Amino acid sequence: MKKYIALLMLIAPSLAIAQFTKGQVYLGGTLSTSINNSNYVVASGSSSPLKTTSFSFAPTAGYFVSPKLALGASLGYAVSSSDYDYPYSYITNNTFAYTILSIKSVNKSLQVGTFARYYVPLATNFYFTAQADLTFTRSAFDQTNPSFNGNTFDEVTRRTPSYSLGVSVRPAFVFFPSPRWSVEGGVGTLSFTRTRYLPNVYSANNFTLNVGTFTFGVAYYFKR
């Protein structure tokens, strides 16, 4: 019996994860990646498989305004790429020809954001969180298109800068393997983005529910 009591005393500090308190601060960072497969409809009316992959990294800092609600800010970098192939027919030297053309695009962006995160305790060291983000993004979009030049196709890359304002909501689960360190993971993002393409070309709204977004993060919670 004494052995069990001694063992419990040894592991008790690791189980006694402190509750959050008002004024507590944490620092961390999140990695996010997503893969989206869809169909792209070309001018001829046919469709082509479109694959889009994205990756982002964002250092974060949070401040608890109550034991369950934290407000914070983030600074992040993101890159996404997509490519698709589609059939193209043309006439060269009075001869009908057929080929597969490929269009590739890369979007790189710098993000500044604020967030609110609500914590729901599920166990002693396990939490569910719902986070709402407001982000401002400055991006550079490079698209490489094939250009017909005589009897050959050349690749031409065009850059389109843009800025956008977005609102998103995402769930995550947070686990504390020690009183101060946490690891977290989440799947899925619901977002709305308003984008302005420069120089004053046009604006676009985008509402997205992406269940293929995976988020992983690590944070350190300072003692209050």
N, C-alpha and C positions, 0 to 999 in steps of 0.2 A: 504494500500500500504506500509506503514511504517513497518507493521508487517512482510510482505514478504521480505522486504529489510533486516530487522534485522535477520530473519531466514536464509537468504542466507549468511549473514556475519558470522553466527554461523557455518554453515556447510561447508563454503568455504575452511577452512584449511584442512578438511578431504578429500576434493576432489582434492586439489592442490597437487597431488603426484609429488614429485620432479623428474625431469629427471635424468638419470644416468650421471655421469661425469667421466672423465678420472682420475684414481687414487682412485676411490671409492672402499670400501672393504665391503664384506658381509660375515657373518658366518651363517651356517645352518646345516641341516641334512635331509637325505631322508630315507624313508622306502620303500622297494620294495617287492612285493610278486607276485608269479605266480603259476598257476595250469595248467598242461598239461596232457591231456589224449591221449593215442595212443595205438597201438598194438605191442606187442613184439613177434617175431617169435622164437620159440624154435627149438631145433635140429631135432625134429620129423617132422618139417614143419608146425605144427599147431601154432596158434597165441593165445596170452593171453592179456587181457586188462592191460595196464601199466599206472599207475598214478604217476605223479611226481609233488611235491609241493616244493616251495623254498621261502626263506625269507632272506632279507638282510637289514642291517642298516649301513649308512655311514655318519659320520660328514664331512662337506665340508667347504672350505674357498675359496672365489673368489675375484679377483682383476680386475677392469675394465681398459682395455688398450685403450678403446674408449667408447663413449656413448652407443654403442650397442653390444660390444664384451667384454666378461669377460673370464679370464683364472684362473684356480684354481687347487686345489689338494683335495684329499679325502683319508680317511682311513676307511675301512669297514670290517664288519664281515658278513658272509653269511653261511646259512645251507640249504641243500636240501635233500629230502628223496624220495624214490620211492619203490614201491612194486608191485609184480605181482604173480599170482597163475597160475599153469599150470598142466595138467593131466600127471601122470606118472604111467606106468605099470611095474611090476617086478614079479619075481618068488621067492617064499619063501616056504620052506618045500614041494617042488614039487607041489606047488599050485600057480596058476596065481592070482595076486593081483593088485588092482588099487587104487590109492590115488591121492590127490591134494597136490602138494608141493608149498611152498611159499618162494620166494626169496626177501629179503629186503636189501636196501642199504641206507647209510647216508653219505653225503659229507659235511664236515665242512672246511671253508676256511677263510683266512685273506687276505684282498685285499689292495693294495696301488695303487693309480691312479692319473692321471692328466686329466684335461678336458678343453674344449673350449665351451663356450655357447654364442649363438647369440640371441639377443632379438629383437622381432618385436612388436611394440606397436599396439594394437587393439583398445584400449580406454584409457581414462585418467589413470586408475589404473588397466589395464588388458593387459597382454602381452602373445604372443606366443614365445616359445623358442625352438631352436634345439641345442642339446648338443651332442658333440662327446667325448667319453671317451677312454683313453688308460690305461689299468690296468695290474698290475702284481699280480698274485694270488698264494699263497702257500696253498695246500689242503691236507686233509687226508680223504681217501675214505674207508669206512667200508662196506663190503658186507657179509651178512649172508646167507649161503647156507645150504640146508639139506644134510646130509651125511648118506648113508645107512650103518647101523651097525647091522648085523645079521637080526633080524626080526623087527628092529625099525629104525627110522630116528633121528639122532642127528643134532643139529645146530652147524655149524662151521663158525666163523667170521674171515675174512681175511682183513688186512689193507693194502692199497696201497697209499703211499704218491705221490704227484705230484706237479708240478709247471706249470703255464701257463701264456701266454701273450695274451691279448685280445684287440680288437678294437670294439666299439659299437657306435650306433647312436640312440638317442631316442628323441621324441617330448614331450613337456610339456606346460601347460598353467599356468601362474603365475598371481595371484590376490593379490592386496595390499589393505587390509582392513584399513590400516593406513599408513602414509608416510614412516615408517621404517620397518614395519613387512609385510612379504609376506607368502602366502600359495600357494602351487602348486600341480598339479596332472597331470599324464600322463598315456598313455596306449600304449603298444607295444615297442619292442626293436629289432633292427637289429644288429647282432653281428657276429664277426669272432674270433675264439679262437684257438691258437696253444698250445697243452698240451703235456708235457713230463712226463711219468710215471716212477717213480724211483723204484729200482736202475737201471736206464738206460734200462728199459724193452722195451718200444716202445713209439712212438710219434703219435699224432692224431690231425687232423684238424677238426673243427666243425663250420659250417656256419648255423646260426639260425635266422629265423624270427619268433619271439614269440609275437603273438598278445594278449596273455593271461597274459602279465606282467603289473602289476599296480604299479605306483610309487606315493608316497605322500611325500611332504617335507614342512618344515618351515624354514624361514631365517630372519635374522635381517640385515638391510642395514645401515651401519654407514654414518653419514652426512659428506659430502665433502665440 
